[in-house]
Amino acid sequence: MIEIEKKSVIPVYGLMAVWVIYCISVSFSSAWHFVWLVVLGVLAYVILSLFFPGKTVSIDSTEKPQRTGDENVDALLAEGEKSVAEMSKLRDSIPNEEVNRKAGELVSVTDNIFKKLLAESSVYSQVKRFADFFLPTTLKLLNSYDRFSQSGVEGENITGTMDRINAALDTTLESYKKFYDSLFENQALDIETDITVFDTMLKKEGLLDPDFEAKTDSDTNTTEQV
């Protein structure tokens, strides 16, 4: 919301009324008559401004998101906007410059991917597959890193996991850029190979274990108690 101060027109009308009445009543035979014309006009404007100061008007500056009219595509666009917003929030929260930079690039590429979907709905199936796997996995990694970085305590387990997440973001960013580039090819994209490689790498590092989120919360709580 943007607040704009809208001044009242009454002081202006009052000034003009004083001038009209004064001009009708005075013959302007002296230079002082012109001086009093200005003085009385300004005085009327100032007094009326005190009684009628105007008001502040709130304007909704939020742009409505663009949509295609296709129910499935629009639902995916909404999902993408939500993911970009969450990713941006995490980027702003993470203090590490290197991870912050990578998160910023991920935000930019992700935003471009969904802009491509908006402009060309034919890439829906590819973007849907991307959104179903890469986005939740990336948000999971960034959320975990953010929680560790906010714990305020350094430990071998925490530091090791943060380093693995940092390294995983390199692969993530590379996959994002490769995927975005592929959307400009006039052929269906099969990203199963990328997903398999990425999934294998994360599992090897223990970053996709079913209890990973629980373990990160547990480790963070333990260090805070210490």
Phi, psi and omega per residue, in radians:
M1 nan 2.420 3.080
I2 -2.009 2.275 3.126
E3 -1.736 2.190 -3.130
I4 -2.113 2.284 3.129
E5 -1.446 2.056 -3.128
K6 -1.823 1.955 -3.087
K7 -1.306 2.607 3.124
S8 -1.325 2.563 3.119
V9 -1.534 -0.143 -3.086
I10 -1.069 -0.774 3.102
P11 -1.014 -0.643 3.126
V12 -1.173 -0.778 3.107
Y13 -1.101 -0.662 3.124
G14 -1.114 -0.751 3.108
L15 -1.056 -0.783 -3.124
M16 -1.139 -0.648 3.134
A17 -1.132 -0.731 3.119
V18 -1.089 -0.734 -3.137
W19 -1.121 -0.744 -3.139
V20 -1.097 -0.826 -3.128
I21 -1.099 -0.718 -3.116
Y22 -1.134 -0.765 -3.127
C23 -1.111 -0.579 3.128
I24 -1.282 -0.596 -3.010
S25 -1.528 -0.431 -3.010
V26 -1.992 2.505 -3.102
S27 -1.541 -0.158 -3.139
F28 1.003 0.851 3.103
S29 -1.489 -0.151 -3.112
S30 -2.361 2.689 3.118
A31 -1.092 -0.496 3.130
W32 -1.123 -0.466 3.111
H33 -1.090 -0.656 3.103
F34 -1.218 -0.640 3.117
V35 -1.120 -0.791 3.131
W36 -1.152 -0.524 3.075
L37 -1.045 -0.808 -3.142
V38 -1.183 -0.800 -3.093
V39 -1.060 -0.838 -3.119
L40 -1.143 -0.630 3.123
G41 -1.138 -0.814 3.131
V42 -1.118 -0.725 3.141
L43 -1.071 -0.763 3.125
A44 -1.105 -0.709 -3.124
Y45 -1.123 -0.766 -3.111
V46 -1.143 -0.787 -3.117
I47 -1.122 -0.790 -3.139
L48 -1.175 -0.523 3.101
S49 -1.156 -0.553 3.119
L50 -1.213 -0.624 -3.124
F51 -1.507 -0.469 3.141
F52 -2.260 1.315 -3.043
P53 -1.308 -0.150 -3.077
G54 1.674 -2.927 -3.113
K55 -2.604 2.819 3.119
T56 -1.690 2.208 -3.110
V57 -1.905 2.272 3.122
S58 -1.658 2.261 3.136
I59 -2.067 2.265 3.113
D60 -1.308 1.922 -3.084
S61 -1.657 0.009 -3.102
T62 -1.282 2.108 3.130
E63 -1.348 2.377 3.089
K64 -1.229 2.349 -3.130
P65 -1.094 2.506 3.130
Q66 -1.316 2.506 -3.122
R67 -2.347 2.819 -3.078
T68 -1.748 -0.370 -3.057
G69 1.712 -0.244 3.068
D70 -1.534 2.128 -3.043
E71 -1.007 -0.788 -3.107
N72 -1.196 -0.780 -3.138
V73 -1.117 -0.761 -3.111
D74 -1.154 -0.625 3.090
A75 -1.134 -0.682 3.127
L76 -1.223 -0.639 3.080
L77 -1.097 -0.723 3.116
A78 -1.116 -0.697 3.093
E79 -1.101 -0.715 3.127
G80 -1.133 -0.743 3.125
E81 -1.076 -0.699 3.120
K82 -1.135 -0.734 -3.138
S83 -1.166 -0.720 3.121
V84 -1.096 -0.719 3.133
A85 -1.118 -0.757 3.140
E86 -1.175 -0.714 3.127
M87 -1.109 -0.676 3.114
S88 -1.133 -0.694 3.119
K89 -1.125 -0.726 3.116
L90 -1.174 -0.701 3.096
R91 -1.003 -0.790 -3.119
D92 -1.190 -0.406 -3.089
S93 -1.528 -0.449 -3.061
I94 -1.413 2.116 -3.071
P95 -1.388 -0.470 -3.103
N96 -1.098 2.149 -3.048
E97 -1.085 -0.728 -3.094
E98 -1.153 -0.832 3.139
V99 -1.186 -0.645 3.109
N100 -1.064 -0.735 3.126
R101 -1.117 -0.773 3.139
K102 -1.110 -0.719 3.120
A103 -1.104 -0.667 3.114
G104 -1.114 -0.713 3.100
E105 -1.152 -0.677 3.107
L106 -1.089 -0.699 3.100
V107 -1.064 -0.810 -3.107
S108 -1.102 -0.825 -3.119
V109 -1.151 -0.737 3.139
T110 -1.070 -0.760 3.117
D111 -1.061 -0.718 3.122
N112 -1.158 -0.618 3.123
I113 -1.071 -0.771 -3.111
F114 -1.356 -0.427 3.003
K115 -1.173 -0.632 3.088
K116 -1.124 -0.713 3.102
L117 -1.091 -0.718 3.128
L118 -1.076 -0.691 -3.106
A119 -1.409 -0.458 -3.053
E120 -2.494 1.586 -3.053
S121 -1.163 -0.187 -3.137
S122 -1.179 -0.259 3.139
V123 -1.604 0.237 -3.077
Y124 -0.933 -0.859 -3.053
S125 -1.091 -0.681 3.119
Q126 -1.167 -0.810 -3.115
V127 -1.162 -0.606 3.113
K128 -1.093 -0.769 3.115
R129 -1.113 -0.727 3.094
F130 -1.050 -0.810 -3.097
A131 -1.174 -0.592 -3.107
D132 -1.234 -0.504 -3.093
F133 -1.937 -1.031 -3.002
F134 -1.138 -0.781 -3.067
L135 -1.075 -0.934 3.141
P136 -1.097 -0.613 3.120
T137 -1.154 -0.757 3.137
T138 -1.125 -0.771 3.126
L139 -1.113 -0.620 3.099
K140 -1.106 -0.766 3.133
L141 -1.132 -0.809 -3.117
L142 -1.157 -0.680 3.097
N143 -1.086 -0.756 3.139
S144 -1.128 -0.768 3.128
Y145 -1.087 -0.729 -3.129
D146 -1.097 -0.749 3.135
R147 -1.106 -0.735 3.116
F148 -1.128 -0.750 -3.095
S149 -1.186 -0.430 3.140
Q150 -1.567 -0.077 -3.080
S151 -1.201 -0.476 3.119
G152 1.391 0.040 -3.114
V153 -2.273 2.358 3.108
E154 -1.793 2.358 3.098
G155 -2.563 2.906 -3.080
E156 -1.074 -0.776 -3.127
N157 -1.163 -0.784 -3.123
I158 -1.130 -0.852 -3.117
T159 -1.081 -0.727 3.136
G160 -1.106 -0.751 3.140
T161 -1.171 -0.699 3.119
M162 -1.110 -0.678 3.102
D163 -1.127 -0.698 3.130
R164 -1.177 -0.658 3.098
I165 -1.150 -0.742 3.113
N166 -1.016 -0.782 3.125
A167 -1.153 -0.677 -3.139
A168 -1.130 -0.523 3.134
L169 -1.153 -0.479 3.069
D170 -1.094 -0.828 3.120
T171 -1.139 -0.693 3.131
T172 -1.058 -0.850 -3.109
L173 -1.112 -0.703 3.104
E174 -1.079 -0.730 3.130
S175 -1.157 -0.696 3.125
Y176 -1.067 -0.821 -3.108
K177 -1.139 -0.704 3.131
K178 -1.130 -0.723 3.136
F179 -1.132 -0.799 -3.140
Y180 -1.051 -0.748 3.138
D181 -1.087 -0.644 -3.086
S182 -1.206 -0.375 -3.132
L183 -1.171 -0.263 -3.133
F184 -1.614 0.003 3.070
E185 -1.521 2.509 -3.125
N186 -1.482 0.942 3.098
Q187 -2.759 2.710 3.137
A188 -1.158 2.436 -3.104
L189 -1.733 2.262 3.046
D190 -1.787 1.871 -3.098
I191 -1.795 0.231 -3.136
E192 -1.039 -0.683 -3.128
T193 -1.109 -0.805 3.117
D194 -1.059 -0.728 -3.129
I195 -1.129 -0.749 -3.133
T196 -1.084 -0.799 3.133
V197 -1.107 -0.810 -3.127
F198 -1.099 -0.774 -3.133
D199 -1.102 -0.750 3.138
T200 -1.101 -0.740 -3.135
M201 -1.110 -0.772 -3.118
L202 -1.185 -0.673 3.111
K203 -1.157 -0.661 3.122
K204 -1.078 -0.631 3.139
E205 -1.480 -0.017 3.125
G206 1.326 0.346 -3.072
L207 -1.662 -0.032 3.101
L208 -2.134 0.260 3.082
D209 -1.062 2.500 3.139
P210 -0.961 -0.564 -3.100
D211 -1.736 0.306 -3.108
F212 -1.063 -0.796 -3.138
E213 -1.073 -0.735 -3.136
A214 -1.131 -0.691 -3.121
K215 -1.181 -0.674 -3.140
T216 -1.150 -0.723 3.097
D217 -1.104 -0.737 -3.127
S218 -1.119 -0.788 3.141
D219 -1.106 -0.691 -3.127
T220 -1.154 -0.767 3.132
N221 -1.107 -0.676 -3.129
T222 -1.111 -0.791 -3.113
T223 -1.183 -0.591 3.103
E224 -1.155 -0.637 3.119
Q225 -1.191 -0.651 3.107
V226 -1.140 nan nan
